[in-house]
Amino acid sequence: MIVLTLNSGSSSLKFGLYRVEGAETEALMTGETDGTELQAEDAKGSALPGTPIKAETPEATLQAIASLLAKTSLSAPEAIGHRIVHGGPKLRVHCVIDDRGERDLEAASAMSPLHAPAALAIIRLAKQTWQDVPQVACLDTAFHAEMPDIARILPIAKELQLEGIQRYGFHGLSCESIVHQFGNALPKRLVIAHLGSGASVTAVQDGRSIDTSMGLTPSGGIIMATRSGDIDPGVLIYLMREKKYDAAALEDLVDHRSGLFGISGVSGDLRKLHEAEPSNPDARLAVAMFCMSVAKEIAGMIVALGGVDTIVFTGGIGEHDAVARAGICHALRCFGVCLDDAANRTKTGHIDRSDSACELRVLTSREDEQIARHVGALLRR
């Protein structure tokens, strides 16, 4: 089966064309757009002729992808898979997007205002661009759908719990891709730290999610680029009562003016904060707080698992920021975590010392491959 994957963010889109046979995937084309131009590469990593292409709107982006497929020898998609951050209480498994499914995704958008509007717009445009091609929703929340009650239930009134206000967890497709990469060598007790502009930590026992740091929305848990992560709810009550913040103002604060950006006043990008650290104490503090925030979440997941066999770092920061990995592992040394400094600087593979109490690895998140894999499995049933 030839599957086109569309992985939309709040302001960007990653895409890929894959040949899927069972659990195996072969990338035929990959690319992304940052909202200004579209880049695309073939299976060998060479830029496709005619790229980059100006693509400043979602409409222009999908038209550019369709045009690339038409102008090359690549096959037309037989199915399209969409990364959906939040399926809400009604959608807990990957599914074909029919009219009812689209309504359920719309209803869940209030729980993911950063990502849902962009994803819904892409779904509708894809239906127009590739008519009669099945569209599949691949949910980040699906991997966490069977978390035990001790992790899933939030400590709030029962009537609100019954309305679906609970811990959902995110970055599920990334976690699944990590589990898939281990194959038969999957550790029994695995902690996955997906660290990027959005960041979360997940405890995986025997291949199943048993706890994760994000909650009802992707705003909770670790300190992130511009998101606060977990915060005293009394802060929000105080701002409403004393500063007259409404829901929109609170959302803007929590999702866009907090996290690394809020602490440093410089940037939410760790790369820029590292550059500013020598002369800016607020930048140093932001980096230190981020590393400690991640380490504390990993420590909590180790408790949930009753120990740990392997810790995996993935995501943009997890895969590429050796300084952040070192800071996180240093804070975990009381658990016997021992980082090999030289290996850590290589950015890939094993980065633990021989005397470490657990394995430390850097693995690439392969969300789009996982989307293609789910589409193939779902449509071949």
Sine and cosine of phi, psi and omega as CSV:
sin_phi,cos_phi,sin_psi,cos_psi,sin_omega,cos_omega
0.00,0.00,0.67,-0.74,0.06,-1.00
-0.99,-0.14,0.87,-0.49,-0.10,-0.99
-0.86,-0.51,0.77,-0.64,0.14,-0.99
-0.99,-0.11,0.80,-0.61,0.04,-1.00
-0.96,-0.28,0.68,-0.74,0.02,-1.00
-0.81,-0.59,0.93,-0.37,-0.10,-0.99
-0.91,-0.42,1.00,-0.03,-0.14,-0.99
-1.00,-0.07,0.68,-0.73,0.13,-0.99
-0.96,-0.29,-0.17,-0.99,-0.02,-1.00
-0.93,0.37,-0.46,0.89,-0.01,-1.00
-0.61,-0.80,0.22,0.98,-0.05,-1.00
-0.61,-0.80,0.20,-0.98,0.04,-1.00
-0.55,-0.83,0.81,-0.58,0.16,-0.99
-0.97,-0.24,0.55,-0.83,-0.01,-1.00
-0.56,-0.83,0.32,-0.95,0.03,-1.00
-0.34,-0.94,0.45,-0.89,0.10,-1.00
-0.90,-0.44,0.83,-0.56,-0.12,-0.99
-0.79,-0.62,0.58,-0.82,0.24,-0.97
-1.00,-0.10,0.82,-0.58,-0.09,-1.00
-0.90,-0.44,0.81,-0.58,0.10,-0.99
-0.74,-0.67,0.96,-0.27,-0.07,-1.00
0.89,0.46,-0.79,-0.61,0.02,-1.00
-1.00,0.00,0.00,1.00,-0.04,-1.00
-1.00,-0.08,0.65,-0.76,0.04,-1.00
-0.80,-0.60,0.55,-0.83,0.08,-1.00
-0.79,-0.62,0.85,-0.52,0.00,-1.00
-0.97,0.23,0.82,-0.57,0.06,-1.00
-0.99,-0.17,-0.49,0.87,0.02,-1.00
-0.36,-0.93,0.63,-0.78,0.11,-0.99
-0.69,-0.72,0.43,-0.90,0.01,-1.00
-0.10,-0.99,0.02,-1.00,0.05,-1.00
-0.32,-0.95,0.29,-0.96,0.09,-1.00
-0.73,-0.69,0.59,-0.81,0.02,-1.00
-0.98,-0.22,0.24,0.97,-0.02,-1.00
1.00,-0.10,-0.04,1.00,0.05,-1.00
-0.84,-0.54,-0.72,0.69,0.03,-1.00
-0.57,-0.82,0.39,-0.92,-0.06,-1.00
-0.96,-0.28,0.77,-0.63,0.08,-1.00
-0.94,-0.35,0.61,-0.79,0.03,-1.00
-0.54,-0.84,0.58,-0.81,-0.01,-1.00
-0.78,-0.63,0.45,-0.90,0.07,-1.00
-1.00,0.09,-0.12,-0.99,-0.08,-1.00
-0.89,0.46,-0.40,0.92,-0.01,-1.00
-1.00,-0.05,0.02,1.00,0.02,-1.00
1.00,0.05,0.18,0.98,0.03,-1.00
-1.00,-0.01,0.61,-0.79,0.00,-1.00
-0.88,0.47,0.70,-0.72,0.03,-1.00
-0.95,0.33,0.59,-0.81,0.03,-1.00
-0.83,0.55,0.67,-0.74,0.02,-1.00
1.00,0.01,-0.05,1.00,0.04,-1.00
-0.97,-0.26,0.46,-0.89,0.05,1.00
-0.95,0.31,0.37,-0.93,0.00,-1.00
-0.86,-0.50,0.70,-0.71,0.07,-1.00
-0.90,0.44,0.80,-0.59,-0.03,-1.00
-0.46,-0.89,1.00,-0.01,-0.12,-0.99
-0.99,-0.12,-0.11,0.99,0.01,-1.00
-0.73,-0.69,0.35,-0.94,0.08,-1.00
-0.84,0.54,-0.63,0.78,0.03,-1.00
-0.86,0.51,-0.73,0.68,0.00,-1.00
-0.91,0.42,-0.57,0.82,0.00,-1.00
-0.90,0.43,-0.75,0.66,-0.02,-1.00
-0.93,0.36,-0.57,0.82,0.08,-1.00
-0.89,0.45,-0.63,0.78,0.02,-1.00
-0.91,0.41,-0.65,0.76,0.03,-1.00
-0.90,0.44,-0.72,0.69,0.02,-1.00
-0.87,0.49,-0.63,0.78,0.00,-1.00
-0.92,0.40,-0.66,0.75,0.04,-1.00
-0.87,0.50,-0.69,0.72,-0.01,-1.00
-0.90,0.43,-0.61,0.79,-0.03,-1.00
-0.95,0.32,-0.54,0.84,-0.09,-1.00
-1.00,0.04,-0.19,0.98,-0.01,-1.00
-0.93,-0.36,-0.01,-1.00,0.02,-1.00
-1.00,0.07,0.12,0.99,-0.03,-1.00
-0.94,0.33,0.55,-0.84,-0.02,-1.00
-0.96,0.27,0.47,-0.88,0.10,-0.99
-0.95,0.31,0.53,-0.85,-0.02,-1.00
-0.93,0.36,0.65,-0.76,0.11,-0.99
-1.00,-0.06,-0.24,0.97,0.05,-1.00
-0.35,-0.94,0.39,-0.92,-0.02,-1.00
-0.79,-0.61,0.79,-0.61,0.01,-1.00
-0.94,-0.35,0.74,-0.67,-0.03,-1.00
-0.93,-0.38,0.72,-0.69,0.18,-0.98
-0.98,0.22,0.84,-0.55,0.04,-1.00
-0.90,-0.43,0.86,-0.50,-0.06,-1.00
-0.92,0.39,-0.69,0.72,-0.13,-0.99
-0.69,-0.72,0.87,-0.50,0.06,-1.00
-1.00,-0.07,-0.10,1.00,-0.01,-1.00
0.94,0.34,-0.16,-0.99,-0.07,-1.00
-0.95,0.30,-0.33,0.94,-0.09,-1.00
-1.00,-0.05,-0.46,0.89,0.00,-1.00
-0.93,-0.36,0.97,-0.25,-0.03,-1.00
-0.88,-0.47,-0.05,1.00,0.05,-1.00
-0.74,-0.67,0.40,-0.91,0.04,-1.00
-0.88,0.48,0.63,-0.78,-0.13,-0.99
-0.42,-0.91,0.38,-0.93,0.15,-0.99
-0.93,0.36,0.67,-0.75,-0.05,-1.00
-1.00,0.03,0.99,-0.12,0.15,-0.99
-0.99,-0.13,-0.13,-0.99,-0.04,-1.00
-0.87,0.49,-0.66,0.75,0.01,-1.00
-0.91,0.42,-0.68,0.73,0.02,-1.00
-0.87,0.49,-0.64,0.77,0.02,-1.00
-0.91,0.42,-0.61,0.79,0.05,-1.00
-0.91,0.41,-0.63,0.78,0.03,-1.00
-0.91,0.42,-0.61,0.79,0.05,-1.00
-0.92,0.39,-0.63,0.78,0.06,-1.00
-0.88,0.47,-0.68,0.73,-0.01,-1.00
-0.90,0.44,-0.53,0.85,-0.02,-1.00
-0.99,0.15,-0.15,0.99,-0.10,-0.99
-0.90,0.44,-0.42,0.91,0.03,-1.00
-0.90,0.43,-0.38,0.92,0.00,-1.00
-1.00,0.04,-0.15,0.99,0.02,-1.00
-0.57,-0.82,0.90,0.44,-0.08,-1.00
-0.92,0.40,-0.32,0.95,0.02,-1.00
-0.96,0.28,-0.53,0.85,-0.16,-0.99
-0.90,-0.44,-0.56,0.83,-0.16,-0.99
-0.88,0.47,-0.71,0.71,-0.03,-1.00
-0.85,0.53,-0.66,0.75,0.01,-1.00
-0.91,0.41,-0.67,0.75,-0.01,-1.00
-0.91,0.41,-0.67,0.74,0.01,-1.00
-0.90,0.44,-0.64,0.77,0.03,-1.00
-0.89,0.46,-0.66,0.75,0.01,-1.00
-0.92,0.40,-0.65,0.76,0.02,-1.00
-0.86,0.52,-0.74,0.68,-0.04,-1.00
-0.91,0.41,-0.64,0.77,0.03,-1.00
-0.93,0.37,-0.61,0.80,0.02,-1.00
-0.91,0.42,-0.61,0.79,0.05,-1.00
-0.89,0.46,-0.59,0.81,0.02,-1.00
-0.96,0.28,-0.61,0.79,-0.09,-1.00
-0.97,0.24,-0.66,0.75,0.00,-1.00
-0.86,-0.50,0.97,0.24,-0.03,-1.00
-0.92,0.40,0.59,-0.80,0.02,-1.00
0.94,0.34,0.10,0.99,0.11,-0.99
-1.00,-0.08,0.81,-0.58,-0.04,-1.00
-0.88,0.48,0.67,-0.74,0.02,-1.00
-0.94,-0.35,0.72,-0.69,-0.09,-1.00
-0.84,-0.55,0.72,-0.69,0.09,-1.00
-1.00,-0.03,0.87,-0.50,0.07,-1.00
-0.95,-0.32,0.91,-0.41,-0.23,-0.97
-1.00,-0.09,0.76,-0.65,0.13,-0.99
-0.91,0.42,-0.45,0.90,-0.04,-1.00
-0.99,0.17,-0.29,0.96,-0.11,-0.99
-0.89,0.46,-0.61,0.79,-0.04,-1.00
-0.88,0.48,-0.46,0.89,-0.06,-1.00
-0.98,-0.18,0.09,1.00,-0.18,-0.98
-0.89,0.45,-0.42,0.91,-0.04,-1.00
-0.94,-0.34,0.46,0.89,0.09,-1.00
-0.86,0.52,0.56,-0.83,0.04,-1.00
-0.90,0.43,0.41,-0.91,-0.06,-1.00
-0.83,0.57,-0.57,0.82,-0.06,-1.00
-0.88,0.48,-0.42,0.91,0.06,-1.00
-0.99,-0.17,-0.56,0.83,-0.13,-0.99
-0.97,0.23,-0.64,0.77,-0.12,-0.99
-0.98,0.18,0.73,-0.68,0.07,-1.00
-1.00,-0.03,0.53,-0.85,-0.07,-1.00
-0.98,0.18,0.91,0.41,0.00,-1.00
-0.77,-0.64,0.08,-1.00,-0.05,-1.00
-0.83,0.56,0.61,-0.79,-0.07,-1.00
-0.84,0.54,-0.63,0.78,-0.03,-1.00
-0.90,0.44,-0.50,0.86,0.05,-1.00
-0.97,0.24,-0.59,0.81,0.09,-1.00
-0.85,0.52,-0.65,0.76,-0.04,-1.00
-0.93,0.36,-0.29,0.96,0.06,-1.00
-1.00,0.08,0.03,1.00,0.03,-1.00
0.99,-0.10,0.20,0.98,0.06,-1.00
-1.00,0.09,0.97,-0.25,-0.13,-0.99
-0.40,-0.92,0.01,-1.00,0.11,-0.99
-0.99,0.15,0.85,-0.53,0.02,-1.00
-0.98,-0.20,-0.67,0.74,-0.04,-1.00
0.98,0.18,0.49,-0.87,-0.09,-1.00
-0.65,-0.76,-0.11,-0.99,-0.10,-0.99
0.83,0.55,0.48,0.88,-0.03,-1.00
-0.91,0.42,-0.61,0.79,0.01,-1.00
-0.92,0.40,-0.61,0.80,0.07,-1.00
-0.89,0.45,-0.72,0.70,0.01,-1.00
-0.88,0.48,-0.68,0.73,0.02,-1.00
-0.88,0.47,-0.61,0.79,0.00,-1.00
-0.92,0.40,-0.56,0.83,0.06,-1.00
-0.93,0.37,-0.72,0.70,0.04,-1.00
-0.85,0.53,-0.68,0.73,0.00,-1.00
-0.89,0.46,-0.62,0.79,-0.03,-1.00
-0.91,0.41,-0.49,0.87,0.03,-1.00
-0.96,0.30,-0.49,0.87,-0.02,-1.00
0.84,0.54,-0.74,-0.68,-0.03,-1.00
-0.95,0.31,-0.18,0.98,0.00,-1.00
-1.00,-0.09,0.33,0.94,-0.04,-1.00
-0.88,0.48,0.81,-0.59,0.05,-1.00
-0.91,0.41,0.51,-0.86,0.04,-1.00
-0.92,0.39,-0.66,0.76,-0.04,-1.00
-0.86,-0.51,0.96,-0.26,-0.13,-0.99
-0.84,-0.55,0.72,-0.70,0.14,-0.99
-0.91,-0.40,0.81,-0.59,0.01,-1.00
-0.93,-0.36,0.87,-0.49,0.07,-1.00
-0.97,-0.23,0.99,-0.16,0.07,-1.00
-1.00,0.00,0.96,-0.29,-0.13,-0.99
-0.88,-0.47,0.92,-0.40,0.07,-1.00
-0.50,-0.86,-0.44,-0.90,0.08,-1.00
-0.88,0.47,-0.54,0.84,0.27,-0.96
-0.97,-0.25,0.62,-0.79,-0.12,-0.99
-0.60,-0.80,0.62,-0.79,0.06,-1.00
-0.46,-0.89,0.32,-0.95,0.06,-1.00
-0.81,-0.58,0.72,-0.69,-0.06,-1.00
-0.78,-0.62,0.67,-0.74,0.10,-1.00
-1.00,-0.09,0.83,-0.56,-0.04,-1.00
-0.86,-0.50,0.87,-0.49,0.01,-1.00
-0.90,-0.43,0.86,-0.51,-0.04,-1.00
0.79,0.61,0.63,0.78,0.07,-1.00
1.00,0.10,0.04,1.00,-0.06,-1.00
-0.88,-0.48,0.64,-0.77,0.04,-1.00
-0.95,0.31,0.81,-0.58,0.05,-1.00
-0.91,-0.42,-0.19,0.98,0.07,-1.00
-0.18,-0.98,0.44,-0.90,0.01,-1.00
-0.39,-0.92,0.37,-0.93,-0.18,-0.98
-0.99,0.16,-0.56,0.83,0.02,-1.00
-0.97,0.25,0.41,-0.91,-0.11,-0.99
-0.89,-0.45,-0.88,-0.48,0.03,-1.00
-0.90,0.43,-0.57,0.82,-0.05,-1.00
-0.76,-0.65,0.19,-0.98,0.05,-1.00
-0.98,0.20,0.27,0.96,-0.01,-1.00
-1.00,-0.07,-0.20,0.98,-0.10,-0.99
-1.00,-0.08,0.13,-0.99,0.07,-1.00
1.00,-0.06,-0.83,-0.56,-0.09,-1.00
-0.94,0.35,0.48,-0.88,0.24,-0.97
-0.86,0.51,0.75,-0.66,-0.04,-1.00
-0.85,-0.52,-0.17,-0.99,-0.09,-1.00
-0.84,0.55,-0.83,0.55,0.01,-1.00
-0.80,-0.60,0.00,1.00,0.01,-1.00
-0.99,-0.14,0.59,-0.81,-0.11,-0.99
-0.94,0.34,-0.49,0.87,-0.24,-0.97
0.96,0.29,-0.30,-0.96,-0.02,-1.00
-0.88,0.48,0.69,-0.73,-0.04,-1.00
-0.57,-0.82,0.54,-0.84,0.06,-1.00
-0.81,0.59,0.88,-0.48,0.01,-1.00
-0.87,0.50,-0.38,0.93,0.06,-1.00
-0.90,0.44,-0.46,0.89,0.07,-1.00
-0.88,0.48,-0.70,0.71,-0.02,-1.00
-0.92,0.38,-0.63,0.77,0.05,-1.00
-0.89,0.45,-0.68,0.73,0.03,-1.00
-0.86,0.50,-0.71,0.70,-0.02,-1.00
-0.90,0.43,-0.59,0.81,0.05,-1.00
-0.93,0.38,-0.70,0.72,-0.08,-1.00
-0.97,0.23,-0.73,0.69,-0.14,-0.99
-1.00,-0.08,-0.52,0.85,-0.05,-1.00
-0.96,-0.28,0.00,1.00,0.05,-1.00
0.87,0.49,0.53,0.85,0.08,-1.00
-0.92,0.38,0.68,-0.73,0.16,-0.99
-0.98,-0.18,-0.08,-1.00,-0.06,-1.00
-0.87,0.50,-0.65,0.76,-0.03,-1.00
-0.91,0.42,-0.65,0.76,-0.01,-1.00
-0.93,0.38,-0.64,0.77,0.03,-1.00
-0.91,0.42,-0.68,0.74,0.03,-1.00
-0.88,0.48,-0.68,0.73,0.02,-1.00
-0.88,0.47,-0.67,0.75,0.00,-1.00
-0.90,0.43,-0.79,0.61,-0.12,-0.99
-0.93,0.38,-0.61,0.79,-0.11,-0.99
-0.99,-0.13,-0.41,0.91,-0.15,-0.99
-0.84,-0.55,-0.32,0.95,-0.10,-0.99
-0.82,-0.58,0.36,0.93,-0.04,-1.00
-0.85,-0.53,-0.43,-0.90,0.03,-1.00
0.87,0.49,-0.56,-0.83,-0.01,-1.00
-0.86,0.51,-0.62,0.78,0.01,-1.00
-0.91,0.42,-0.69,0.72,-0.01,-1.00
-0.91,0.42,-0.65,0.76,-0.02,-1.00
-0.93,0.37,-0.72,0.70,-0.13,-0.99
-1.00,0.09,-0.52,0.85,-0.14,-0.99
0.94,0.35,0.14,0.99,-0.07,-1.00
-0.94,-0.35,-0.84,0.54,-0.11,-0.99
-0.21,-0.98,0.36,-0.93,0.16,-0.99
-1.00,-0.09,0.02,1.00,-0.04,-1.00
-1.00,-0.06,0.89,-0.46,-0.04,-1.00
-0.86,0.51,-0.53,0.85,0.01,-1.00
-0.88,0.48,-0.68,0.74,0.02,-1.00
-0.94,0.33,-0.55,0.84,0.03,-1.00
-0.93,0.36,-0.61,0.79,0.07,-1.00
-0.87,0.49,-0.65,0.76,0.02,-1.00
-0.90,0.43,-0.57,0.82,-0.06,-1.00
-1.00,0.09,-0.29,0.96,-0.11,-0.99
-0.79,0.61,-0.70,0.71,-0.09,-1.00
-0.83,0.55,-0.54,0.84,-0.08,-1.00
-0.90,-0.44,-0.01,1.00,-0.09,-1.00
-0.79,-0.61,0.96,-0.27,-0.02,-1.00
-0.90,0.44,-0.50,0.87,0.03,-1.00
-0.93,0.37,-0.59,0.81,0.07,-1.00
-0.91,0.42,-0.68,0.74,0.04,-1.00
-0.88,0.48,-0.67,0.74,0.01,-1.00
-0.90,0.44,-0.67,0.74,0.00,-1.00
-0.87,0.50,-0.71,0.71,0.01,-1.00
-0.89,0.45,-0.70,0.71,-0.01,-1.00
-0.90,0.44,-0.66,0.75,0.01,-1.00
-0.92,0.40,-0.61,0.79,0.04,-1.00
-0.89,0.46,-0.76,0.65,-0.03,-1.00
-0.87,0.49,-0.67,0.74,0.01,-1.00
-0.93,0.38,-0.61,0.79,0.02,-1.00
-0.88,0.48,-0.70,0.71,0.02,-1.00
-0.91,0.42,-0.71,0.70,-0.03,-1.00
-0.87,0.49,-0.65,0.76,0.01,-1.00
-0.91,0.41,-0.61,0.79,0.05,-1.00
-0.93,0.38,-0.66,0.75,0.05,-1.00
-0.88,0.48,-0.67,0.74,0.02,-1.00
-0.86,0.51,-0.67,0.74,0.04,-1.00
-0.89,0.45,-0.62,0.78,0.02,-1.00
-0.94,0.34,-0.53,0.85,0.08,-1.00
-0.89,0.45,-0.65,0.76,0.06,-1.00
-0.89,0.45,-0.70,0.71,-0.01,-1.00
-0.87,0.49,-0.58,0.82,-0.02,-1.00
-1.00,0.09,-0.24,0.97,-0.09,-1.00
0.96,0.28,0.51,0.86,-0.06,-1.00
0.80,-0.60,0.04,-1.00,-0.02,-1.00
-0.53,-0.85,0.65,-0.76,0.07,-1.00
-0.99,-0.16,-0.62,0.79,-0.06,-1.00
-0.57,-0.82,0.67,-0.74,0.16,-0.99
-0.91,-0.42,0.80,-0.60,0.01,-1.00
-0.93,-0.37,0.73,-0.68,0.13,-0.99
-0.97,-0.24,0.78,-0.62,0.02,-1.00
-0.56,-0.83,0.00,-1.00,-0.11,-0.99
1.00,0.09,0.17,-0.99,-0.09,-1.00
-0.83,0.56,-0.73,0.69,0.03,-1.00
-0.97,0.26,-0.72,0.69,-0.03,-1.00
-0.85,0.52,-0.57,0.82,-0.05,-1.00
-1.00,0.07,-0.45,0.89,-0.21,-0.98
-0.85,-0.52,-0.20,0.98,-0.09,-1.00
-0.96,-0.27,1.00,-0.04,-0.02,-1.00
-0.91,0.42,-0.55,0.83,-0.01,-1.00
-0.91,0.42,-0.70,0.71,0.02,-1.00
-0.90,0.43,-0.69,0.73,0.04,-1.00
-0.86,0.52,-0.66,0.75,0.00,-1.00
-0.90,0.44,-0.68,0.74,0.01,-1.00
-0.90,0.45,-0.65,0.76,0.01,-1.00
-0.91,0.41,-0.74,0.67,-0.04,-1.00
-0.92,0.40,-0.56,0.83,0.05,-1.00
-0.87,0.49,-0.65,0.76,0.00,-1.00
-0.94,0.34,-0.32,0.95,-0.02,-1.00
-0.99,-0.15,0.18,0.98,-0.09,-1.00
-0.90,0.44,-0.39,0.92,0.03,-1.00
-0.92,0.38,-0.28,0.96,0.08,-1.00
-1.00,-0.04,0.09,1.00,-0.03,-1.00
0.99,0.12,0.26,0.97,0.03,-1.00
-0.97,0.24,0.85,-0.52,-0.04,-1.00
-0.81,-0.59,0.90,-0.43,-0.03,-1.00
-1.00,-0.01,0.69,-0.73,0.14,-0.99
-1.00,0.05,0.95,-0.32,-0.11,-0.99
-0.86,0.50,-0.66,0.75,-0.02,-1.00
-0.92,0.39,-0.71,0.70,0.02,-1.00
-0.90,0.43,-0.61,0.80,-0.01,-1.00
-0.87,0.49,-0.57,0.82,-0.02,-1.00
-0.95,0.32,-0.28,0.96,0.03,-1.00
-0.98,0.19,-0.32,0.95,0.16,-0.99
0.98,0.21,-0.05,1.00,-0.02,-1.00
-0.69,-0.72,0.40,-0.92,0.13,-0.99
0.97,0.26,-0.52,-0.86,-0.03,-1.00
-0.97,0.23,0.73,-0.69,0.02,-1.00
-0.78,-0.62,0.27,0.96,0.01,-1.00
-1.00,-0.06,0.45,-0.89,0.13,-0.99
-0.99,0.17,0.31,-0.95,-0.04,-1.00
-0.90,0.43,-0.39,0.92,-0.01,-1.00
-0.99,-0.13,0.20,0.98,0.01,-1.00
-0.95,0.32,0.60,-0.80,0.00,-1.00
-0.95,0.32,-0.29,0.96,0.05,-1.00
-0.57,-0.82,0.29,-0.96,0.04,-1.00
-0.98,0.21,0.63,-0.78,0.09,-1.00
-0.86,-0.51,0.78,-0.62,-0.05,-1.00
-0.67,-0.74,0.48,-0.88,0.14,-0.99
-0.93,-0.38,0.87,-0.49,-0.01,-1.00
-0.78,-0.63,0.53,-0.85,0.01,-1.00
-0.99,0.17,0.77,-0.64,0.11,-0.99
-0.94,0.34,0.75,-0.66,-0.04,-1.00
-0.83,-0.56,0.88,0.47,-0.05,-1.00
-0.87,0.50,-0.69,0.72,-0.08,-1.00
-0.91,0.41,-0.63,0.78,0.09,-1.00
-0.87,0.50,-0.65,0.76,-0.02,-1.00
-0.92,0.39,-0.61,0.79,0.08,-1.00
-0.86,0.50,-0.75,0.66,0.00,-1.00
-0.86,0.51,-0.65,0.76,-0.01,-1.00
-0.89,0.46,-0.69,0.72,0.01,-1.00
-0.91,0.41,-0.65,0.76,0.00,-1.00
-0.87,0.49,-0.74,0.68,0.01,-1.00
-0.86,0.51,-0.69,0.72,-0.02,-1.00
-0.92,0.40,-0.66,0.75,-0.06,-1.00
-0.93,0.37,-0.68,0.73,-0.11,-0.99
-0.99,0.11,-0.18,0.98,0.03,-1.00
-0.99,-0.11,0.06,1.00,-0.03,-1.00
-0.92,0.39,0.00,0.00,0.00,0.00
